[in-house]
C-alpha cells in the first residue's frame, strides 16, 4: 500500500486553538488562573506589609525603651549615662525631635565639653520651631555667659509656645530670669521683670505670691512687696513668712507702727530671729523717741521734742571733733555743722511753747532731722539707738508715721 493511500484513509479531525489547548492541559480556564495569580500577589504584599509593620514596631519599642532609660538616668542625676541612652534611642529613630531635645538637655547638664553639641541640636530644633518655649529655655540656660543671648532666649521662652500649662510655665521662666538678673547684679533690669512677675501670679496661688513678694523685697520695692504680703495675709492672717515680709516692707517705708503690728503677731521664736529682732528693736526705739505718734498728749510731744533737740546737739558736738568718713566735697562743712549747733541752742523752744503749738514741734523736729542728716554725712550713721531712731523718723515721709 502506498503512503498516500494511508493518509487519505484517516478521518478529518477538528483543529484545536490555543485557548482550547490551555483549558484541556490544565483543567482551568485562563481567567481563573489570572485571578489566582493576583490573589497570591495580594497575599505576598500583605505579608510584606505585616513584616515591615512588625519591624517598625520593634524599632519603635527599642527606641522608646532607650528613651525611657535615658529619662530614668537623667532623673537620677546620671547625665552622661542618659546621653548614651538618648543616642541609642536616636539610632532607631533619628528624626525624632523629642529625642533630640532631651539629648540636648542631657548634653548641657553633662558638662562644658558637651555644650557645643547641645547648642547645635537646640539651634537646629529652634530653626524648625522658632516659637517653642522649651527649646528657648534650654538655649537660655546654656547661654548665661552672654547676657544678650540669655535675655533673648529667656524672652523667647516667656512669650513662646508651651504645650502644657502655658501660664504656669511662662511664670516659672520669668522667675528664673529674675534670679539670673539678680545673680548678675543688674538690679535696674531685674526690677521690671519682678514687677511683671508679681502682676502675673496665677489667681489664688499664694505660694507664688509670697515668692514674688520676697523678690520685691530683694530689689527694695517696699510698697509693692507690702501689697503682695497684704494680699496673702488677707487669706491667711497667721502666715509667718507673710508677717515677716510685711513687717520688713512696712519698716522700710517708714510705717513703723504697722511694722510692729505685724511683728507682734509672730511666735516668740520667730520674733527673736536676727532678721526680725533688730528691726523690732529699732521700731520700738522709734516709738519711744517719736513726737508724732497720734496717742501722745501735747506735753509728751513737747518732752520728746526737747529730748530730740538735746540728742542731736550732742551728736553734732561729737561729730565736729571727728574726721569725715567721706571726701570733703561730699559732706557738710564744719561751718554748716556749727551753724546747726547754734540754731539748736535757740531758747525759742520750751516745753510750754511746744505743748501748745504743733507747728513749733514740726519746726523743731525739721531742724533735728536736718542736723541728723548732716551728721550722718560727716561721720556716718549713728550707732546709738536714740539717734538712729531720729534719723529713720526723718527719712520717713514728712518725718511722720504713715
C-alpha positions in Angstrom: 0.0 0.0 0.0 1.2 3.5 -0.8 1.7 6.1 1.9 -0.6 8.4 0.1 -3.4 5.9 0.3 -3.0 5.5 4.1 -3.1 9.3 4.6 -6.2 9.5 2.6 -8.0 6.9 4.7 -7.5 8.8 8.1 -10.6 10.7 9.4 -10.7 14.5 9.3 -10.0 15.8 12.9 -11.1 19.4 14.0 -8.4 22.0 14.5 -7.5 23.0 18.3 -6.9 26.7 19.0 -4.6 28.0 21.8 -7.4 28.6 24.3 -8.7 25.1 23.9 -5.2 23.8 24.3 -4.7 25.7 27.7 -8.0 24.6 29.0 -7.5 21.0 28.1 -4.0 20.9 29.5 -4.6 22.5 32.9 -8.2 21.8 33.5 -8.9 25.5 34.5 -9.9 28.5 32.3 -7.3 31.3 31.8 -9.4 33.8 33.8 -9.3 31.6 36.9 -5.5 31.2 36.7 -5.1 35.0 36.4 -7.3 35.6 39.4 -5.3 33.1 41.4 -2.1 34.8 40.5 -3.5 38.3 41.5 -4.7 36.8 44.8 -1.3 35.3 45.5 0.3 38.7 44.8 -2.0 40.4 47.2 -1.2 37.9 49.9 2.5 38.4 49.3 2.1 42.2 49.6 0.0 41.9 52.8 2.6 39.6 54.3 5.4 42.1 53.3 3.5 44.9 54.9 2.9 42.9 58.1 6.6 42.0 58.3 7.5 45.7 57.8 5.0 46.8 60.4 6.3 44.4 62.9 9.8 45.5 62.2 9.0 49.2 62.7 7.0 48.3 65.8 10.1 46.5 67.2 12.2 49.5 66.2 9.9 51.9 68.0 9.8 49.7 71.0 13.6 49.6 71.1 13.7 53.4 70.6 11.1 54.1 73.3 12.9 51.7 75.7 16.2 53.5 75.3 14.5 56.9 75.7 12.8 55.8 78.9 16.1 54.5 80.2 17.6 57.9 79.4 14.8 59.7 81.3 15.4 57.5 84.3 19.2 58.1 84.3 18.8 61.8 83.9 16.3 61.9 86.8 18.8 60.0 88.9 21.4 62.6 88.1 23.4 60.5 85.7 23.6 62.9 82.8 26.4 61.1 81.0 24.7 57.7 81.1 21.5 59.5 79.9 23.4 60.9 76.9 24.4 57.3 75.8 20.8 56.1 76.2 19.3 59.0 74.2 21.9 58.4 71.5 20.8 54.8 71.3 17.2 55.9 71.0 18.1 58.3 68.2 19.9 55.4 66.4 16.5 53.7 66.0 14.6 57.0 65.4 17.0 59.6 64.1 14.3 62.2 63.1 12.5 62.2 66.5 12.6 65.8 67.7 11.7 64.9 71.2 14.6 62.5 71.5 16.9 65.3 70.1 15.6 67.8 72.6 16.1 65.5 75.6 19.6 64.6 74.3 20.4 68.3 74.1 19.3 68.8 77.6 21.3 65.9 78.9 24.4 67.1 77.0 24.0 70.6 78.6 24.0 69.0 82.0 26.8 66.5 81.3 29.5 69.2 81.3 31.1 72.1 79.4 32.7 69.6 76.9 29.3 68.8 75.6 27.9 72.4 75.3 28.8 72.8 71.7 26.9 69.7 70.6 23.9 70.6 72.8 23.8 74.1 71.2 23.9 72.5 67.8 21.0 70.3 68.5 19.0 73.1 70.1 19.6 75.6 67.3 18.6 73.0 64.7 15.4 72.4 66.6 14.7 76.1 67.1 15.1 76.6 63.3 12.3 74.1 62.9 10.1 75.6 65.6 11.2 79.2 66.4 8.3 79.8 68.9 8.9 76.7 71.0 9.2 77.8 74.7 11.0 74.8 75.9 13.8 75.0 73.3 14.3 78.7 74.0 14.5 78.0 77.7 17.3 75.4 77.3 19.2 77.7 75.0 18.9 80.5 77.6 20.4 78.2 80.3 23.4 77.3 78.2 23.9 81.0 77.1 24.2 82.6 80.5 27.8 83.7 79.9 26.4 86.0 77.2 23.8 88.2 78.8 22.4 89.4 75.4 21.8 85.9 74.2 20.4 84.7 77.5 17.9 87.6 77.6 16.8 86.9 74.0 16.2 83.2 74.7 14.5 83.8 78.0 12.1 86.2 76.4 11.5 83.7 73.6 10.6 81.2 76.3 8.3 83.6 78.2 6.4 84.6 75.1 6.7 81.3 73.2 4.5 78.3 72.8 4.1 75.7 75.7 2.0 72.6 75.1 1.2 72.1 78.8 0.3 74.7 81.5 1.5 77.7 79.4 0.6 80.2 82.1 2.5 78.4 84.9 5.4 77.7 82.6 5.8 81.3 81.5 5.6 82.4 85.1 8.3 79.9 86.1 10.6 81.0 83.2 10.2 84.7 84.2 11.0 83.7 87.8 14.2 82.0 86.6 15.0 85.2 84.6 14.7 87.3 87.7 17.2 85.0 89.6 19.6 85.3 86.6 19.4 89.1 86.6 19.9 89.3 90.3 22.9 87.0 90.2 24.4 89.4 87.6 23.8 92.3 89.9 21.6 94.1 87.3 19.0 95.4 89.8 17.6 98.0 87.3 16.9 95.3 84.8 15.6 92.9 87.4 13.0 95.3 88.9 10.6 95.5 85.9 10.8 91.7 85.5 10.0 91.2 89.1 7.1 93.7 88.9 5.7 91.8 85.9 6.2 88.5 87.8 4.1 89.8 90.7 1.4 91.1 88.4 1.2 87.7 86.6 0.8 85.5 89.7 -2.0 83.0 88.9 -5.1 83.8 90.9 -5.2 82.2 94.3 -1.6 80.9 94.1 -0.4 82.2 97.5 2.9 80.4 97.3 3.9 82.2 94.1 2.5 85.4 95.5 4.9 85.1 98.5 7.7 84.2 96.2 7.1 87.3 94.1 6.9 89.5 97.3 10.2 88.2 98.5 11.8 89.2 95.2 10.3 92.7 95.5 11.9 93.0 98.9 15.3 92.0 97.4 15.1 94.9 95.0 13.8 97.4 97.6 10.4 97.8 96.1 8.9 98.0 99.6 5.4 99.3 98.8 4.8 96.7 96.1 6.1 94.0 98.5 3.8 95.2 101.2 0.8 95.0 98.8 1.7 91.4 97.9 2.1 90.3 101.5 -1.1 92.1 102.4 -2.9 90.0 99.9 -1.6 86.8 101.4 -2.5 87.9 104.9 -6.0 88.7 103.8 -6.4 85.0 103.2 -4.0 83.5 105.9 -3.7 86.0 108.7 -1.1 84.0 110.6 1.2 83.2 107.8 4.6 83.8 109.4 6.5 84.4 106.2 4.0 87.0 105.1 4.0 88.7 108.5 7.8 88.9 108.5 7.9 90.2 104.9 5.1 92.7 105.5 6.8 93.9 108.7 10.1 94.4 106.8 8.4 96.3 104.0 6.4 98.5 106.3 9.6 99.3 108.3 11.5 100.4 105.2 8.7 102.8 104.0 8.6 104.4 107.5 5.3 102.7 108.7 6.9 101.7 112.0 3.7 101.2 114.0 2.4 99.0 111.2 5.6 97.1 111.2 5.4 96.4 115.0 1.8 95.3 114.5 3.0 92.6 112.0 6.0 91.6 114.2 3.9 91.3 117.3 1.8 88.6 115.7 4.8 86.3 115.3 5.7 83.5 117.6 8.4 84.4 120.3 10.9 82.2 118.5 10.3 84.0 115.1 10.4 87.4 116.8 13.8 86.6 118.3 15.3 85.6 115.0 18.1 88.1 113.9 16.2 89.4 110.8 13.2 90.4 112.9 14.6 91.2 116.3 16.9 94.0 115.1 14.1 95.7 113.2 11.7 95.2 116.1 14.1 96.8 118.5 14.6 99.8 116.1 10.8 100.2 115.7 10.4 100.2 119.4 13.1 102.8 119.7 11.3 104.9 117.1 8.1 104.6 119.1 9.9 105.7 122.2 11.5 108.8 120.6 9.0 110.0 118.0 6.8 113.0 119.0 4.4 112.3 116.1 2.5 109.3 117.5 -1.2 110.0 117.5 -1.8 108.8 121.0 0.6 111.3 122.6 -0.5 114.3 124.7 0.7 117.7 124.0 3.0 117.6 127.0 4.5 114.3 125.9 5.1 115.7 122.4 6.9 118.6 123.9 9.1 116.4 126.2 10.1 114.2 123.3 10.9 117.1 121.1 13.1 118.7 123.7 14.8 115.3 124.2 15.4 115.1 120.4 16.9 118.5 120.3 19.4 117.6 123.1 20.3 114.3 121.5 21.1 115.8 118.1 23.0 118.7 119.7 25.3 116.2 121.5 25.6 114.3 118.2 26.8 117.4 116.4 29.3 118.2 119.1 30.7 114.7 118.9 30.7 114.7 115.1 32.5 118.0 114.8 35.5 116.6 116.6 35.8 113.6 114.3 37.5 113.4 110.8 35.0 113.0 108.0 34.2 109.5 106.7 33.9 110.7 103.1 35.6 113.2 100.8 35.1 116.8 102.0 33.1 117.8 98.9 30.5 115.1 99.6 29.8 116.2 103.2 28.6 119.4 105.0 31.4 121.7 106.1 32.3 122.2 109.7 30.9 125.7 109.4 27.5 124.2 108.5 27.6 121.9 111.5 28.5 124.8 113.7 25.6 126.8 112.3 23.2 123.9 113.1 24.6 123.7 116.6 23.9 127.4 117.1 20.4 127.1 115.9 19.7 124.2 118.2 20.7 126.3 121.2 17.9 128.8 120.5 15.8 129.4 123.6 12.7 129.7 121.5 11.5 126.2 122.2 10.3 125.4 125.7 8.0 122.7 127.0 5.2 125.2 127.3 5.5 126.6 123.7 5.9 123.2 122.2 3.0 121.7 124.1 0.6 124.3 122.9 1.7 124.7 119.3 2.1 121.7 116.9 3.7 123.9 114.3 6.5 124.6 116.8 7.0 120.9 117.2 7.2 120.5 113.4 9.7 123.3 113.1 11.9 121.9 115.9 11.9 118.4 114.5 12.7 119.6 111.0 15.8 121.1 112.4 16.6 117.9 114.3 16.2 115.9 111.0 18.5 118.3 109.1 21.1 118.0 111.8 20.9 114.2 111.9 21.4 114.0 108.2 24.3 116.4 108.2 26.0 114.5 111.0 25.4 111.2 109.1 27.0 112.7 106.0 30.0 113.9 108.0 30.5 111.0 110.5 28.4 108.1 109.2 25.1 106.8 110.5 24.7 106.9 114.3 25.3 103.7 116.2 23.3 104.6 119.4 19.6 103.6 119.2 18.1 107.1 120.0 19.9 109.0 117.3 19.4 106.2 114.8 15.7 106.3 115.6 15.6 110.1 115.0 17.5 109.6 111.6 15.0 107.0 110.5 12.0 109.1 111.6 13.4 112.0 109.5 13.8 109.7 106.5 10.2 108.6 106.5 7.7 110.6 104.6 7.4 114.1 106.1 9.1 112.7 109.2 5.8 111.1 110.3 4.3 107.7 110.7 2.1 106.7 107.8 
